Structures are given as C-alpha cells and as structure tokens.
Amino acid sequence: MRHVLALAATAVLLLPLTLTAGCGSDDATPAPGPRPAPTEPGPSIDATLLDYTNDGDGLTLRTASDVVGLVGAPRDFTMFITAELARQQATKDDACPEKPEIQVDRVDVGGWAAGGVLVPQCGGNAVLWARVDGTWQEVFGGQTLPDCTTLKKYQFPTGVVQGTCADGEKQVPYRAKAASSP
C-alpha cells in the first residue's frame, strides 16, 4: 500500500511537467513566472528590505557562523555584525555569565538595520544600525521606541523601524522621506 501511495504522489507531482512538456516555443529560456518559495527559512524580500522575523523573532546570532542566515544582507553588514558580536562577547560581566547574542530583524540593503542585543537571563535592548559615511555603526540602542529625530537624521526607511517613533513622551507615526544613502 505504501508503494502505491508513493507512486500516486510522484504522479501528481510530475503531472504538470508532463502536461506542459512539448508545449510553447522552442526557446530555451523559461517563461517568467512566480519565484519558487525557499525550502529553508530565510528573509522575505521586498525590493531592498530583508525581513528575518518570519514567525516572530529575528535571526539570532550566537556565534560568528550564524551570519550565514543573513541571506541577502550586504557583505559589509555581515562583516560589521560579526565584529560587533565578537566585541559584545569579549566584554566580561560578572553579573551576567551568559554570552551576549545579537538579533537581526530587518535589513535594508541601502544601509539600515534593526534588531537587538540580548544577554540570556539578564536582558537586552533594541538596536538600530546605519551605514554612515560608508561604515556601519549603532545609531540607537535602548528599551524604548527610537526617537523620531534619530530616525530622520539617518533617514531610516519606514519598513525597517515598523512605522512608529517617540516624539517626547508620545508614540507617533514615522513617515520616512524618500530613501537615499544614510
């Protein structure tokens, strides 16, 4: 019975290929169509915004080798975040024996990213990074919403920061200007 089910499943999968074989032009170039879905978790890609949150949290980097999960991120960002992880983990804290981790939620390939730094069992904070004068750096770190002034100064795209910021004590909608280099 298992063999019959496996054969039936194979036939169902191959049926569309069989029905389309020999149809169309003689061109070797395939017709444009929807991109296949990735077989492994990765970022959802919207032009220049890479969203690593999928079903909640972003991509957690515990070791330098974890940066391979930053599919599509600019090389200079992956190099920066690897160095930042090493720097964070080299810092000793007797009150928090666990090693810090970095979480990357969203990266805009134009030069902006959002995520956080966490020390398990001790806490963490949200972080915004931007490419400033060609070099990635942390431009905000805290446990509150980023202030609107910082977002405007570095021209963060709305999608990276999820559309809100702090204006004094108020949470307000953030409207980004047209994207340009930070």
VOBA-1610 file (N, C-alpha, C; in pm, whole numbers, padded with zeros to 5 digits, always signed):
BEGIN
Met+00082-00119+00000Met+00000+00000+00000Met+00087+00126+00000Arg+00199+00124+00081Arg+00287+00239+00085Arg+00344+00270-00053His+00378+00166-00129His+00434+00186-00262His+00332+00250-00356Val+00207+00211-00343Val+00102+00268-00427Val+00084+00416-00394Leu+00084+00450-00266Leu+00070+00590-00226Leu+00189+00673-00275Ala+00310+00617-00262Ala+00429+00689-00308Ala+00424+00709-00459Leu+00381+00608-00533Leu+00370+00618-00678Leu+00264+00722-00717Ala+00152+00724-00645Ala+00047+00821-00673Ala+00095+00963-00644Ala+00167+00980-00534Ala+00220+01113-00501Ala+00319+01160-00606Thr+00404+01071-00655Thr+00500+01106-00759Thr+00428+01144-00887Ala+00324+01071-00922Ala+00248+01101-01043Ala+00183+01238-01034Val+00128+01271-00919Val+00064+01402-00901Val+00166+01513-00915Leu+00286+01494-00859Leu+00390+01595-00869Leu+00442+01612-01011Leu+00449+01503-01086Leu+00504+01508-01221Leu+00400+01543-01327Leu+00272+01535-01295Leu+00166+01561-01392Leu+00179+01697-01458Pro+00200+01807-01383Pro+00213+01937-01450Pro+00332+01941-01547Leu+00441+01874-01512Leu+00557+01871-01602Leu+00524+01793-01729Thr+00451+01684-01713Thr+00416+01601-01827Thr+00320+01675-01919Leu+00224+01746-01862Leu+00125+01816-01943Leu+00185+01932-02020Thr+00290+01994-01966Thr+00349+02110-02034Thr+00467+02073-02122Ala+00515+01952-02114Ala+00629+01912-02197Ala+00590+01920-02344Gly+00674+01981-02423Gly+00649+01991-02565Gly+00562+02108-02604Cys+00508+02181-02509Cys+00424+02296-02538Cys+00508+02422-02542Gly+00456+02523-02610Gly+00524+02651-02610Gly+00624+02660-02723Ser+00712+02757-02713Ser+00810+02780-02818Ser+00931+02691-02801Asp+01021+02701-02897Asp+01144+02624-02892Asp+01252+02695-02811Asp+01221+02814-02756Asp+01320+02888-02679Asp+01366+02807-02559Ala+01494+02819-02529Ala+01550+02752-02412Ala+01524+02833-02286Thr+01485+02959-02302Thr+01461+03045-02187Thr+01324+03017-02130Pro+01315+02987-01999Pro+01185+02960-01941Pro+01101+03088-01934Ala+00971+03069-01941Ala+00879+03183-01932Ala+00885+03242-01792Pro+00870+03375-01783Pro+00871+03433-01649Pro+00751+03385-01570Gly+00768+03374-01443Gly+00660+03328-01358Gly+00694+03356-01214Pro+00612+03307-01125Pro+00640+03332-00985Pro+00770+03266-00942Arg+00840+03332-00850Arg+00963+03275-00798Arg+00928+03161-00704Pro+01007+03053-00706Pro+00978+02943-00616Pro+00999+02986-00471Ala+00919+02929-00384Ala+00934+02958-00241Ala+01060+02890-00190Pro+01133+02954-00098Pro+01253+02891-00044Pro+01216+02766+00034Thr+01307+02669+00035Thr+01282+02546+00107Thr+01327+02556+00252Glu+01407+02657+00284Glu+01453+02678+00421Glu+01410+02817+00466Pro+01397+02837+00597Pro+01361+02971+00643Pro+01465+03072+00599Gly+01421+03186+00560Gly+01510+03293+00519Gly+01431+03422+00520Pro+01490+03526+00470Pro+01420+03654+00475Pro+01310+03661+00371Ser+01207+03738+00400Ser+01115+03773+00294Ser+01175+03896+00228Ile+01171+03900+00097Ile+01242+04005+00025Ile+01143+04098-00042Asp+01151+04226-00010Asp+01067+04329-00069Asp+01159+04437-00121Ala+01198+04429-00247Ala+01291+04523-00311Ala+01422+04526-00234Thr+01435+04618-00140Thr+01561+04629-00068Thr+01548+04591+00079Leu+01428+04561+00126Leu+01407+04528+00267Leu+01408+04377+00288Leu+01496+04331+00374Leu+01505+04190+00409Leu+01447+04175+00549Asp+01343+04095+00562Asp+01276+04077+00691Asp+01307+03937+00742Tyr+01382+03928+00850Tyr+01423+03799+00906Tyr+01332+03755+01021Thr+01221+03824+01042Thr+01136+03792+01156Thr+01046+03671+01131Asn+01016+03640+01007Asn+00930+03526+00973Asn+00813+03511+01069Asp+00824+03427+01170Asp+00713+03400+01262Asp+00733+03464+01399Gly+00802+03573+01407Gly+00821+03637+01538Gly+00956+03703+01549Asp+01044+03640+01626Asp+01176+03696+01648Asp+01260+03694+01522Gly+01360+03779+01518Gly+01452+03782+01405Gly+01553+03670+01413Leu+01656+03682+01333Leu+01763+03583+01330Leu+01857+03608+01447Thr+01873+03508+01534Thr+01960+03521+01650Thr+02100+03473+01615Leu+02198+03559+01640Leu+02338+03527+01615Leu+02405+03499+01749Arg+02443+03373+01768Arg+02511+03334+01891Arg+02661+03316+01867Thr+02695+03278+01743Thr+02834+03260+01704Thr+02855+03327+01569Ala+02980+03349+01533Ala+03011+03414+01405Ala+02955+03335+01288Ser+02949+03204+01299Ser+02899+03123+01187Ser+02750+03142+01163Asp+02678+03197+01259Asp+02534+03219+01242Asp+02501+03324+01138Val+02600+03406+01097Val+02572+03511+00998Val+02534+03453+00863Val+02559+03325+00840Val+02517+03265+00712Val+02366+03273+00696Gly+02294+03289+00806Gly+02149+03304+00799Gly+02104+03440+00748Leu+02195+03535+00738Leu+02161+03669+00689Leu+02162+03670+00536Val+02082+03584+00478Val+02074+03568+00334Val+02033+03701+00270Gly+02112+03747+00174Gly+02081+03869+00101Gly+02134+03996+00164Ala+02180+03989+00288Ala+02231+04110+00355Ala+02363+04154+00291Pro+02388+04284+00288Pro+02514+04333+00231Pro+02634+04274+00306Arg+02738+04244+00231Arg+02858+04183+00290Arg+02916+04272+00400Asp+02917+04403+00378Asp+02974+04490+00481Asp+02891+04485+00609Phe+02760+04460+00599Phe+02679+04447+00720Phe+02712+04317+00791Thr+02725+04207+00718Thr+02756+04079+00784Thr+02893+04085+00850Met+02987+04153+00787Met+03120+04168+00848Met+03110+04255+00974Phe+03035+04363+00967Phe+03016+04452+01082Phe+02950+04377+01197Ile+02842+04305+01168Ile+02765+04241+01275Ile+02845+04126+01337Thr+02931+04061+01258Thr+03019+03957+01312Thr+03119+04020+01409Ala+03178+04133+01370Ala+03273+04202+01458Ala+03202+04255+01582Glu+03079+04304+01566Glu+03003+04355+01680Glu+02970+04243+01778Leu+02936+04125+01727Leu+02910+04010+01814Leu+03036+03973+01892Ala+03150+03970+01823Ala+03276+03938+01890Ala+03308+04042+01998Arg+03285+04169+01967Arg+03311+04276+02063Arg+03221+04261+02186Gln+03092+04236+02161Gln+02997+04219+02272Gln+03036+04099+02359Gln+03076+03989+02295Gln+03108+03868+02370Gln+03242+03876+02441Ala+03330+03966+02399Ala+03459+03984+02466Ala+03446+04065+02595Thr+03334+04135+02609Thr+03310+04216+02728Thr+03269+04124+02843Lys+03339+04134+02955Lys+03309+04050+03072Lys+03210+04121+03163Asp+03114+04044+03214Asp+03017+04098+03308Asp+02992+03990+03413Asp+03042+04012+03533Asp+03029+03912+03639Asp+02883+03885+03677Ala+02797+03984+03660Ala+02655+03966+03694Ala+02580+03884+03590Cys+02632+03879+03467Cys+02567+03806+03358Cys+02668+03711+03294Pro+02671+03587+03340Pro+02772+03493+03288Pro+02746+03445+03144Glu+02623+03458+03095Glu+02592+03414+02958Glu+02655+03509+02857Lys+02682+03457+02738Lys+02738+03540+02631Lys+02628+03619+02560Pro+02657+03744+02526Pro+02559+03823+02451Pro+02528+03761+02315Glu+02406+03787+02270Glu+02361+03745+02138Glu+02310+03868+02066Ile+02316+03866+01935Ile+02260+03974+01855Ile+02145+03917+01773Gln+02036+03991+01772Gln+01921+03952+01691Gln+01907+04053+01578Val+01894+04003+01457Val+01872+04090+01341Val+01730+04066+01292Asp+01650+04173+01293Asp+01510+04162+01250Asp+01493+04200+01103Arg+01541+04318+01067Arg+01524+04368+00930Arg+01651+04439+00885Val+01683+04422+00757Val+01797+04492+00696Val+01750+04551+00565Asp+01772+04679+00547Asp+01751+04743+00418Asp+01888+04751+00353Val+01902+04693+00235Val+02034+04685+00172Val+02092+04822+00139Gly+02010+04927+00147Gly+02060+05062+00126Gly+02142+05116+00242Gly+02140+05045+00357Gly+02225+05088+00466Gly+02159+05108+00601Trp+02051+05033+00631Trp+01984+05046+00760Trp+01946+04907+00810Ala+01943+04890+00943Ala+01905+04761+01001Ala+01846+04782+01140Ala+01763+04687+01181Ala+01702+04689+01314Ala+01716+04552+01377Gly+01734+04551+01508Gly+01746+04426+01580Gly+01761+04451+01728Gly+01847+04374+01792Gly+01867+04391+01934Gly+01988+04316+01983Val+02026+04347+02105Val+02133+04277+02174Val+02071+04219+02300Leu+02098+04091+02326Leu+02039+04022+02440Leu+02146+03941+02511Val+02143+03946+02643Val+02223+03856+02724Val+02123+03765+02793Pro+02119+03636+02756Pro+02021+03545+02816Pro+02023+03553+02969Gln+01907+03554+03027Gln+01882+03560+03171Gln+01920+03695+03232Cys+01959+03792+03150Cys+01996+03924+03203Cys+01919+04038+03137Gly+01879+04023+03014Gly+01804+04129+02946Gly+01873+04177+02820Gly+01815+04279+02762Gly+01871+04331+02638Gly+01805+04461+02598Asn+01834+04502+02477Asn+01776+04627+02427Asn+01766+04623+02275Ala+01679+04710+02225Ala+01663+04725+02081Ala+01780+04806+02027Val+01817+04778+01902Val+01929+04848+01839Val+01892+04882+01694Leu+01933+04999+01651Leu+01926+05038+01510Leu+02068+05063+01462Trp+02097+05011+01344Trp+02227+05031+01283Trp+02208+05105+01151Ala+02307+05185+01114Ala+02302+05255+00985Ala+02443+05262+00928Arg+02448+05265+00795Arg+02576+05285+00727Arg+02594+05437+00717Val+02693+05488+00789Val+02720+05631+00794Val+02858+05655+00733Asp+02862+05738+00629Asp+02988+05765+00559Asp+03059+05636+00520Gly+02982+05536+00476Gly+03038+05411+00427Gly+03069+05308+00534Thr+03042+05338+00661Thr+03074+05246+00770Thr+02950+05220+00855Trp+02922+05092+00883Trp+02810+05057+00968Trp+02840+05095+01112Gln+02738+05146+01181Gln+02752+05177+01323Gln+02616+05172+01391Glu+02619+05154+01523Glu+02496+05160+01601Glu+02458+05307+01615Val+02332+05339+01581Val+02288+05478+01592Val+02178+05495+01697Phe+02126+05384+01748Phe+02028+05388+01856Phe+02035+05257+01931Gly+02027+05265+02062Gly+02018+05147+02148Gly+01936+05183+02270Gly+01834+05107+02300Gly+01753+05138+02416Gly+01636+05044+02434Gln+01563+05066+02542Gln+01447+04984+02572Gln+01317+05061+02551Thr+01326+05167+02473Thr+01209+05246+02437Thr+01203+05254+02285Leu+01099+05317+02235Leu+01094+05344+02091Leu+01207+05438+02054Pro+01264+05422+01936Pro+01364+05521+01894Pro+01298+05657+01878Asp+01376+05761+01904Asp+01321+05896+01889Asp+01314+05932+01741Cys+01213+06010+01707Cys+01190+06049+01568Cys+01309+06127+01511Thr+01376+06205+01594Thr+01490+06285+01549Thr+01601+06195+01495Thr+01629+06084+01565Thr+01733+05990+01519Thr+01692+05927+01387Leu+01567+05884+01376Leu+01521+05820+01253Leu+01531+05915+01135Lys+01494+06041+01157Lys+01501+06140+01050Lys+01646+06174+01016Lys+01730+06186+01117Lys+01872+06219+01095Lys+01937+06117+01002Tyr+01909+05989+01027Tyr+01970+05882+00947Tyr+01880+05835+00834Gln+01767+05900+00814Gln+01673+05873+00705Gln+01632+05726+00698Phe+01597+05669+00812Phe+01555+05529+00816Phe+01429+05507+00733Pro+01428+05404+00649Pro+01305+05368+00578Pro+01200+05319+00680Thr+01076+05350+00655Thr+00968+05313+00746Thr+00964+05163+00773Gly+00986+05081+00673Gly+00979+04937+00690Gly+01080+04881+00788Val+01194+04943+00801Val+01297+04895+00893Val+01253+04916+01038Val+01191+05031+01065Val+01154+05067+01203Val+01007+05041+01234Gln+00934+04987+01140Gln+00795+04948+01159Gln+00700+05064+01183Gly+00737+05184+01139Gly+00643+05294+01128Gly+00609+05378+01248Thr+00674+05358+01364Thr+00646+05445+01478Thr+00776+05491+01543Cys+00767+05605+01612Cys+00883+05658+01684Cys+00833+05741+01802Ala+00926+05781+01888Ala+00891+05862+02005Ala+00917+06009+01976Asp+00816+06089+02004Asp+00828+06234+01995Asp+00802+06285+02136Gly+00909+06303+02212Gly+00893+06332+02354Gly+00836+06211+02424Glu+00722+06228+02488Glu+00656+06117+02559Glu+00552+06046+02473Lys+00531+06093+02351Lys+00426+06038+02265Lys+00483+05941+02161Gln+00404+05838+02131Gln+00434+05749+02020Gln+00360+05804+01899Val+00434+05831+01792Val+00373+05892+01674Val+00411+05812+01549Pro+00330+05824+01444Pro+00366+05758+01317Pro+00494+05820+01262Tyr+00580+05735+01209Tyr+00703+05783+01146Tyr+00684+05775+00996Arg+00709+05884+00929Arg+00700+05890+00783Arg+00838+05922+00729Ala+00895+05827+00660Ala+01029+05846+00605Ala+01024+05933+00481Lys+01131+06006+00460Lys+01147+06077+00333Lys+01188+05973+00230Ala+01197+06015+00105Ala+01243+05924+00000Ala+01379+05869+00039Ala+01399+05739+00013Ala+01523+05673+00051Ala+01643+05733-00021Ser+01749+05746+00053Ser+01878+05787-00002Ser+01985+05733+00090Ser+02108+05749+00056Ser+02216+05696+00140Ser+02216+05765+00275Pro+02237+05687+00384Pro+02240+05748+00518Pro+02364+05834+00534
//
